[in-house]
Amino acid sequence: MKHERFKTYVRQSRVWLLTLGIVGSLFLGIWGLGGFSSSPVFGSSVNPLSLRDWNFTRTDDAVVQQGELLAYIDAYQLPRRVVQVDLTRHPKISQFTDIDSSASGYGKNACALVAAAAALGGKEWSPLVDRIAEAAGKDYGRNTGIQPSKYTIALQAVFGGDQVKAQDNGTLGDVYRELEDGQVVIVDVKVNANSRTPSVRHPNYAHFARVLGLDLDRQEIYLENTLAGEPYWSMSLKDFVAVWLRPETTVSNILAPREAEEVTRWLVSIN
């Protein structure tokens, strides 16, 4: 009798093992068909929002920022180069000659207005400058320009509150993520008054510029140049982070000292 009970137990065990094997095979089949997606970093199931959930370290260290961006790109098999325009054919945009930059017009400090309008207004983008300026009202001054928070409010009034997102204390990873998502990205940087190029060297002032793209293999970033010179600036990621730090309050020429905002590594993205 003991022998018969033992054989029955063995048969039952085999049935359970067979059942578990079938269930396991079905689970793996569903996994392979895409019912779940495996995180390339942690090996756990993720949803499409995981690209947005990736957290970058909020640091001024350009080397750390670049390293984390490369890890992010490699983890999700993303392109190492994201450029939104054809740089070889990109037209020259000027905040001095393409709009009325006279003292009775928009003045010489309309970089914010032009950066957004030229990116989103099509070939005839100057009317969009009028709309953004009208939305800004007294927050924009011919001699003082506009501060980041007021700029964001004006953009939201024109394009919609849910279409415009500002971020302070950003990273190269944030810039890349917005560009790769097809957003127009505008940053606040320091520009040398003599060379009219991004620089931490005095004399300098704060300037809004659109980011045209990033190239991680070349370790370069491309900013639209609405001042004098070529259509865009090409600079190293390290140099970019340096001019991205506290542009409104650490430049030598602060146009509106009382209103200057203590922002650093600031960007705004527009859908």
C-alpha positions as CSV (number, residue, x, y, z in Angstrom):
1,M,0.0,0.0,0.0
2,K,2.8,2.4,0.8
3,H,4.3,1.7,-2.6
4,E,1.0,2.5,-4.4
5,R,0.6,5.8,-2.5
6,F,4.2,6.7,-3.5
7,K,3.5,6.0,-7.2
8,T,0.3,8.2,-7.0
9,Y,2.3,11.0,-5.4
10,V,4.9,10.8,-8.2
11,R,2.2,10.9,-10.9
12,Q,0.6,14.0,-9.2
13,S,4.0,15.7,-9.0
14,R,4.6,15.1,-12.7
15,V,1.2,16.6,-13.5
16,W,2.0,19.7,-11.5
17,L,5.4,20.1,-13.1
18,L,3.8,19.7,-16.6
19,T,1.2,22.3,-15.7
20,L,3.8,24.8,-14.5
21,G,5.9,24.2,-17.6
22,I,2.9,25.0,-19.8
23,V,2.0,28.2,-17.8
24,G,5.7,29.3,-17.9
25,S,5.8,28.8,-21.7
26,L,2.7,30.8,-22.2
27,F,4.1,33.6,-20.0
28,L,7.3,33.7,-22.0
29,G,5.4,33.7,-25.2
30,I,3.3,36.7,-24.2
31,W,6.5,38.5,-23.0
32,G,8.2,37.8,-26.4
33,L,5.1,39.1,-28.3
34,G,5.4,42.4,-26.6
35,G,2.7,42.0,-23.9
36,F,5.4,43.4,-21.6
37,S,8.5,45.4,-22.3
38,S,11.8,44.8,-20.5
39,S,13.7,47.7,-19.1
40,P,17.2,47.8,-20.8
41,V,18.6,49.1,-17.5
42,F,17.0,47.3,-14.7
43,G,15.4,44.3,-16.4
44,S,12.0,45.1,-15.0
45,S,8.7,45.7,-16.9
46,V,8.3,49.3,-18.0
47,N,5.7,51.3,-19.9
48,P,6.4,53.9,-22.7
49,L,6.6,56.7,-20.1
50,S,9.9,55.2,-18.8
51,L,11.8,57.4,-21.2
52,R,10.4,60.4,-19.3
53,D,10.8,58.8,-15.9
54,W,14.6,58.6,-16.2
55,N,16.1,61.0,-13.7
56,F,19.2,63.1,-14.6
57,T,21.4,64.4,-11.8
58,R,20.8,68.2,-11.3
59,T,24.5,69.2,-11.4
60,D,26.6,72.0,-12.9
61,D,29.2,69.4,-13.8
62,A,29.1,69.1,-17.6
63,V,31.1,65.8,-17.6
64,V,28.5,64.2,-15.3
65,Q,25.6,65.5,-17.4
66,Q,27.2,64.2,-20.6
67,G,27.9,60.8,-19.1
68,E,24.4,60.4,-17.9
69,L,23.0,61.4,-21.2
70,L,25.1,58.8,-23.0
71,A,23.9,56.2,-20.6
72,Y,20.3,57.2,-21.2
73,I,20.8,57.0,-25.0
74,D,22.6,53.7,-24.9
75,A,20.0,52.2,-22.5
76,Y,17.1,53.0,-24.8
77,Q,19.0,52.7,-28.1
78,L,18.2,56.3,-29.0
79,P,20.0,58.3,-31.8
80,R,23.2,60.0,-30.7
81,R,22.5,62.9,-33.0
82,V,19.2,64.9,-32.9
83,V,19.2,68.0,-35.1
84,Q,15.8,69.5,-36.0
85,V,16.9,71.5,-39.1
86,D,19.2,71.0,-42.1
87,L,22.2,73.0,-40.7
88,T,23.7,73.4,-44.2
89,R,20.6,75.2,-45.5
90,H,19.3,76.8,-42.3
91,P,18.5,80.5,-43.1
92,K,20.0,83.4,-41.2
93,I,17.5,84.8,-38.7
94,S,18.2,88.3,-37.4
95,Q,16.6,90.1,-34.5
96,F,18.0,93.3,-35.9
97,T,17.0,93.3,-39.6
98,D,14.1,90.9,-39.8
99,I,11.9,92.9,-37.5
100,D,11.7,96.6,-36.5
101,S,14.5,96.8,-34.0
102,S,14.4,100.6,-33.8
103,A,13.8,102.5,-30.5
104,S,10.2,102.9,-31.5
105,G,9.9,99.3,-32.5
106,Y,11.0,96.2,-30.5
107,G,14.5,97.5,-29.8
108,K,17.7,95.5,-29.7
109,N,16.7,93.0,-27.1
110,A,14.0,91.0,-28.8
111,C,15.9,87.7,-28.8
112,A,13.1,86.0,-26.8
113,L,10.4,87.1,-29.2
114,V,12.3,86.1,-32.3
115,A,13.6,82.8,-31.0
116,A,10.0,81.4,-30.6
117,A,8.5,83.2,-33.6
118,A,11.1,82.1,-36.1
119,A,10.8,78.5,-34.9
120,L,7.0,78.3,-35.0
121,G,5.8,81.0,-37.4
122,G,6.8,79.5,-40.7
123,K,8.4,81.5,-43.5
124,E,6.4,84.6,-42.6
125,W,7.1,84.5,-38.9
126,S,7.3,88.3,-38.0
127,P,3.5,88.5,-37.2
128,L,4.1,86.0,-34.5
129,V,6.6,88.4,-32.9
130,D,3.7,90.8,-32.6
131,R,1.5,88.3,-30.9
132,I,4.1,87.2,-28.4
133,A,5.0,90.9,-27.6
134,E,1.3,91.7,-27.2
135,A,0.9,88.7,-24.8
136,A,4.0,89.9,-22.8
137,G,2.7,93.4,-22.5
138,K,4.7,95.5,-20.0
139,D,6.8,92.5,-19.1
140,Y,8.8,93.1,-22.3
141,G,10.9,96.2,-22.6
142,R,12.8,97.5,-25.6
143,N,15.8,98.2,-23.4
144,T,15.4,95.4,-20.9
145,G,14.0,92.4,-22.8
146,I,12.0,89.9,-20.8
147,Q,12.7,87.6,-17.8
148,P,12.3,83.8,-18.1
149,S,9.1,83.4,-16.0
150,K,7.4,86.3,-17.8
151,Y,8.5,84.9,-21.1
152,T,6.9,81.5,-20.3
153,I,3.6,83.2,-19.4
154,A,3.6,85.0,-22.7
155,L,4.3,81.9,-24.6
156,Q,1.6,80.0,-22.8
157,A,-0.9,82.8,-23.6
158,V,0.0,82.4,-27.3
159,F,0.5,78.7,-27.7
160,G,-1.6,77.3,-24.8
161,G,-0.7,76.5,-21.3
162,D,-0.4,72.8,-21.9
163,Q,1.9,73.3,-24.9
164,V,4.6,75.2,-23.1
165,K,6.8,73.8,-20.3
166,A,9.6,75.7,-18.6
167,Q,12.2,74.1,-16.5
168,D,14.9,75.5,-14.3
169,N,17.9,73.5,-13.1
170,G,17.8,71.5,-16.3
171,T,20.4,69.2,-17.8
172,L,21.8,68.1,-21.2
173,G,19.5,65.1,-20.8
174,D,16.5,67.3,-20.5
175,V,17.5,69.3,-23.6
176,Y,18.1,66.1,-25.6
177,R,14.8,64.5,-24.4
178,E,12.7,67.5,-25.5
179,L,14.5,67.7,-28.9
180,E,14.1,64.0,-29.5
181,D,10.4,64.4,-28.7
182,G,10.1,67.0,-31.4
183,Q,9.7,70.0,-29.1
184,V,11.1,73.5,-29.9
185,V,13.7,74.2,-27.1
186,I,14.8,77.7,-26.1
187,V,17.5,78.3,-23.5
188,D,18.8,81.3,-21.6
189,V,22.6,81.7,-22.0
190,K,25.4,84.2,-21.6
191,V,26.7,86.0,-24.7
192,N,29.9,88.1,-25.0
193,A,29.1,91.7,-26.0
194,N,32.1,92.1,-28.2
195,S,32.1,88.9,-30.2
196,R,28.4,88.3,-29.9
197,T,29.0,84.6,-29.3
198,P,28.1,82.5,-26.2
199,S,30.7,83.1,-23.6
200,V,31.3,83.5,-19.9
201,R,33.8,86.3,-20.6
202,H,32.9,89.8,-19.7
203,P,31.5,92.0,-21.0
204,N,28.5,89.8,-21.5
205,Y,24.7,89.7,-21.2
206,A,21.8,87.2,-21.1
207,H,20.4,86.0,-24.3
208,F,17.6,83.6,-25.4
209,A,18.4,81.2,-28.2
210,R,16.7,78.2,-29.8
211,V,18.5,74.8,-29.6
212,L,18.7,73.4,-33.1
213,G,20.3,70.1,-32.1
214,L,22.8,67.9,-30.3
215,D,25.5,65.6,-31.6
216,L,26.9,63.3,-28.9
217,D,29.6,61.8,-31.1
218,R,31.0,65.2,-31.8
219,Q,30.1,66.4,-28.3
220,E,28.5,69.5,-29.8
221,I,25.3,71.5,-29.4
222,Y,23.9,73.9,-32.1
223,L,22.2,77.2,-31.1
224,E,20.4,79.5,-33.5
225,N,22.3,82.8,-33.8
226,T,19.8,85.7,-34.1
227,L,22.7,88.2,-33.5
228,A,25.4,89.0,-36.1
229,G,27.3,86.4,-37.9
230,E,26.5,82.8,-39.1
231,P,23.0,81.3,-38.9
232,Y,24.0,79.2,-35.9
233,W,26.6,78.6,-33.2
234,S,28.4,75.3,-32.8
235,M,29.9,74.8,-29.4
236,S,31.1,72.0,-27.2
237,L,28.7,70.6,-24.6
238,K,31.1,71.6,-21.8
239,D,31.2,75.2,-23.0
240,F,27.4,75.3,-23.4
241,V,26.8,74.2,-19.8
242,A,29.2,76.9,-18.6
243,V,27.2,79.7,-20.4
244,W,23.9,78.1,-19.3
245,L,24.7,78.8,-15.6
246,R,22.8,81.7,-14.0
247,P,22.7,83.9,-17.1
248,E,20.5,86.6,-15.7
249,T,22.4,87.4,-12.5
250,T,26.1,86.7,-13.2
251,V,26.7,88.6,-16.4
252,S,28.4,92.0,-16.4
253,N,25.6,93.7,-18.2
254,I,22.3,93.1,-16.3
255,L,19.6,95.0,-18.3
256,A,17.0,94.9,-15.5
257,P,18.8,94.5,-12.1
258,R,15.6,94.6,-10.1
259,E,13.8,92.1,-12.1
260,A,16.7,89.7,-12.8
261,E,15.7,86.2,-12.0
262,E,18.0,83.7,-10.3
263,V,17.6,80.9,-12.9
264,T,20.2,78.4,-13.9
265,R,20.3,75.9,-16.8
266,W,16.9,77.2,-17.8
267,L,14.9,76.0,-20.8
268,V,11.5,76.2,-22.2
269,S,10.0,73.7,-24.6
270,I,7.1,74.4,-27.0
271,N,5.0,71.7,-28.6
